[in-house]
């Protein structure tokens, strides 16, 4: 049997066989490296193959290998090629993986295609604009200054084709009569540059705010408009005789503060109460009372609605906190939340979910999702935490007004998310709010359209956390707003 190696090849040449072996050096592996990787059996199979090629016409010769040797050699070569093929395929896979990694790095470094954007928008004349980003799916909101009305959509969205969902709105002057400036049933009539009030019988003034003084009857007695029907002036606290004095040939009469002389001149006249509430109460700022004015003989007093008290200035109303004063009747297990003029008993509940996903109440106003099962992708996109918040607002609050802020808090020793996204995801009055970013880690809910009470408004906002553009978690806040029927 011939052994492999360079000496074996020389022996074949001495026996008369013509063997030509030329050493080749591939680009990556030399022939020595290939032979070095082969085991002794592989080298022997290669030599037998060379023998087969050297004597194709001398199979019967004893110098040529037998058929069984040749089959064994072929099987060994097949195993050799199969091993080399596996190594080659593994090298290809490693090369593809490295090229993919390099491509991802270059994609991050090189700028991609510019994002879709819409034309810039300006605030309407006599109005305001909320939103400074004009990229696809971003919203821009509009509102008008007091005394103006918005004509057109209150918000527009940037579409994928680079256009907005609607035309830019504009603000026009509101109708002066829309605010119902006339009192006591007066009719407002629009004019060229101003309006005027047509007053009903018994009322006068530019706003119909005054009571028409009755003409003096022949007997000189004037009935008191502030007194009960049928009561004579002398018997009512709202009227009294004047104080008169004779100065030479003239008689001078006067009334107490809060009364005015009416009827026949001199001592035959009568002092009638001045109704300050009608004259000054609704004629415009400054108002005598924040809420209700009650006329009294020679003066007036202010009252407040139920659930409020009058402050020391005599005209301002202050809410009574029933939750602090123990005037509430909230059952055990609920919390008392003070609202304008009243209170609410609240007890938020965690949402119910199906399967093996559940929420646990970690405090009265917060729920946390239980750990998600392995490979449960829908669970990871459910809110990790749900918090409940309650606000109390007066009616017709001036806008814009920031009502709520949402931020992330990183755990000590751990890096927090490096990207946050905020949005409004639910509620029953979405058009009144906008969620905008105040800084890198904080979003704020802004009221952009006034809310008229009484009503209860729900708005849900969320905050998504991303780490290197990879989604991490989402947090939801459910905000309930109790709007008072009063503007204080």
Secondary structure as the mmCIF struct_conf table of DSSP 4:
data_model
#
loop_
_struct_conf.conf_type_id
_struct_conf.id
_struct_conf.beg_label_comp_id
_struct_conf.beg_label_asym_id
_struct_conf.beg_label_seq_id
_struct_conf.end_label_comp_id
_struct_conf.end_label_asym_id
_struct_conf.end_label_seq_id
HELX_LH_PP_P HELX_LH_PP_P1 UNK A 2 UNK A 4
BEND BEND1 UNK A 5 UNK A 5
HELX_RH_AL_P HELX_RH_AL_P1 UNK A 6 UNK A 14
TURN_TY1_P TURN_TY1_P1 UNK A 15 UNK A 16
STRN STRN1 UNK A 25 UNK A 25
BEND BEND2 UNK A 27 UNK A 28
STRN STRN2 UNK A 30 UNK A 30
HELX_RH_AL_P HELX_RH_AL_P2 UNK A 31 UNK A 37
BEND BEND3 UNK A 38 UNK A 38
HELX_RH_AL_P HELX_RH_AL_P3 UNK A 40 UNK A 54
TURN_TY1_P TURN_TY1_P2 UNK A 56 UNK A 57
TURN_TY1_P TURN_TY1_P3 UNK A 59 UNK A 60
BEND BEND4 UNK A 61 UNK A 61
TURN_TY1_P TURN_TY1_P4 UNK A 62 UNK A 63
BEND BEND5 UNK A 64 UNK A 64
HELX_LH_PP_P HELX_LH_PP_P2 UNK A 65 UNK A 66
HELX_RH_AL_P HELX_RH_AL_P4 UNK A 67 UNK A 109
BEND BEND6 UNK A 110 UNK A 110
BEND BEND7 UNK A 113 UNK A 113
HELX_LH_PP_P HELX_LH_PP_P3 UNK A 114 UNK A 116
STRN STRN3 UNK A 117 UNK A 117
HELX_LH_PP_P HELX_LH_PP_P4 UNK A 122 UNK A 124
TURN_TY1_P TURN_TY1_P5 UNK A 125 UNK A 126
STRN STRN4 UNK A 127 UNK A 130
STRN STRN5 UNK A 135 UNK A 135
TURN_TY1_P TURN_TY1_P6 UNK A 136 UNK A 137
STRN STRN6 UNK A 139 UNK A 144
TURN_TY1_P TURN_TY1_P7 UNK A 146 UNK A 147
STRN STRN7 UNK A 148 UNK A 151
BEND BEND8 UNK A 152 UNK A 152
BEND BEND9 UNK A 154 UNK A 154
STRN STRN8 UNK A 155 UNK A 157
STRN STRN9 UNK A 158 UNK A 158
TURN_TY1_P TURN_TY1_P8 UNK A 160 UNK A 161
BEND BEND10 UNK A 162 UNK A 162
STRN STRN10 UNK A 164 UNK A 164
BEND BEND11 UNK A 165 UNK A 166
HELX_LH_PP_P HELX_LH_PP_P5 UNK A 167 UNK A 169
STRN STRN11 UNK A 170 UNK A 173
HELX_LH_PP_P HELX_LH_PP_P6 UNK A 174 UNK A 175
HELX_RH_3T_P HELX_RH_3T_P1 UNK A 176 UNK A 179
TURN_TY1_P TURN_TY1_P9 UNK A 184 UNK A 185
HELX_LH_PP_P HELX_LH_PP_P7 UNK A 186 UNK A 186
STRN STRN12 UNK A 187 UNK A 190
BEND BEND12 UNK A 192 UNK A 193
STRN STRN13 UNK A 195 UNK A 198
HELX_LH_PP_P HELX_LH_PP_P8 UNK A 199 UNK A 200
TURN_TY1_P TURN_TY1_P10 UNK A 201 UNK A 202
STRN STRN14 UNK A 203 UNK A 204
BEND BEND13 UNK A 205 UNK A 205
TURN_TY1_P TURN_TY1_P11 UNK A 206 UNK A 207
BEND BEND14 UNK A 208 UNK A 208
STRN STRN15 UNK A 210 UNK A 211
HELX_LH_PP_P HELX_LH_PP_P9 UNK A 212 UNK A 217
TURN_TY1_P TURN_TY1_P12 UNK A 218 UNK A 219
TURN_TY1_P TURN_TY1_P13 UNK A 225 UNK A 226
BEND BEND15 UNK A 227 UNK A 227
HELX_LH_PP_P HELX_LH_PP_P10 UNK A 228 UNK A 228
TURN_TY1_P TURN_TY1_P14 UNK A 229 UNK A 230
HELX_RH_3T_P HELX_RH_3T_P2 UNK A 233 UNK A 235
BEND BEND16 UNK A 236 UNK A 236
TURN_TY1_P TURN_TY1_P15 UNK A 237 UNK A 238
STRN STRN16 UNK A 239 UNK A 240
HELX_LH_PP_P HELX_LH_PP_P11 UNK A 241 UNK A 242
STRN STRN17 UNK A 243 UNK A 247
TURN_TY1_P TURN_TY1_P16 UNK A 248 UNK A 249
STRN STRN18 UNK A 250 UNK A 254
TURN_TY1_P TURN_TY1_P17 UNK A 257 UNK A 258
STRN STRN19 UNK A 259 UNK A 262
BEND BEND17 UNK A 263 UNK A 265
HELX_RH_3T_P HELX_RH_3T_P3 UNK A 266 UNK A 268
BEND BEND18 UNK A 269 UNK A 269
STRN STRN20 UNK A 270 UNK A 273
HELX_RH_AL_P HELX_RH_AL_P5 UNK A 276 UNK A 280
TURN_TY1_P TURN_TY1_P18 UNK A 281 UNK A 282
BEND BEND19 UNK A 283 UNK A 286
HELX_LH_PP_P HELX_LH_PP_P12 UNK A 287 UNK A 287
BEND BEND20 UNK A 288 UNK A 288
BEND BEND21 UNK A 290 UNK A 291
STRN STRN21 UNK A 292 UNK A 296
TURN_TY1_P TURN_TY1_P19 UNK A 297 UNK A 298
STRN STRN22 UNK A 299 UNK A 303
TURN_TY1_P TURN_TY1_P20 UNK A 306 UNK A 307
STRN STRN23 UNK A 308 UNK A 310
TURN_TY1_P TURN_TY1_P21 UNK A 312 UNK A 313
BEND BEND22 UNK A 314 UNK A 315
STRN STRN24 UNK A 317 UNK A 319
TURN_TY1_P TURN_TY1_P22 UNK A 322 UNK A 326
HELX_LH_PP_P HELX_LH_PP_P13 UNK A 330 UNK A 331
TURN_TY1_P TURN_TY1_P23 UNK A 332 UNK A 333
STRN STRN25 UNK A 335 UNK A 339
TURN_TY1_P TURN_TY1_P24 UNK A 340 UNK A 341
STRN STRN26 UNK A 342 UNK A 346
HELX_LH_PP_P HELX_LH_PP_P14 UNK A 350 UNK A 352
TURN_TY1_P TURN_TY1_P25 UNK A 355 UNK A 356
STRN STRN27 UNK A 359 UNK A 363
TURN_TY1_P TURN_TY1_P26 UNK A 364 UNK A 365
STRN STRN28 UNK A 366 UNK A 369
HELX_LH_PP_P HELX_LH_PP_P15 UNK A 370 UNK A 373
TURN_TY1_P TURN_TY1_P27 UNK A 374 UNK A 375
HELX_RH_AL_P HELX_RH_AL_P6 UNK A 377 UNK A 380
TURN_TY1_P TURN_TY1_P28 UNK A 381 UNK A 381
BEND BEND23 UNK A 382 UNK A 382
BEND BEND24 UNK A 384 UNK A 384
STRN STRN29 UNK A 385 UNK A 393
TURN_TY1_P TURN_TY1_P29 UNK A 395 UNK A 396
BEND BEND25 UNK A 399 UNK A 400
STRN STRN30 UNK A 401 UNK A 407
HELX_LH_PP_P HELX_LH_PP_P16 UNK A 410 UNK A 411
TURN_TY1_P TURN_TY1_P30 UNK A 412 UNK A 413
BEND BEND26 UNK A 414 UNK A 414
BEND BEND27 UNK A 418 UNK A 418
STRN STRN31 UNK A 419 UNK A 427
BEND BEND28 UNK A 428 UNK A 428
HELX_RH_3T_P HELX_RH_3T_P4 UNK A 430 UNK A 432
STRN STRN32 UNK A 433 UNK A 439
TURN_TY1_P TURN_TY1_P31 UNK A 440 UNK A 441
STRN STRN33 UNK A 442 UNK A 447
BEND BEND29 UNK A 449 UNK A 449
HELX_LH_PP_P HELX_LH_PP_P17 UNK A 452 UNK A 452
BEND BEND30 UNK A 453 UNK A 454
STRN STRN34 UNK A 455 UNK A 467
TURN_TY1_P TURN_TY1_P32 UNK A 468 UNK A 469
STRN STRN35 UNK A 470 UNK A 483
BEND BEND31 UNK A 485 UNK A 486
#
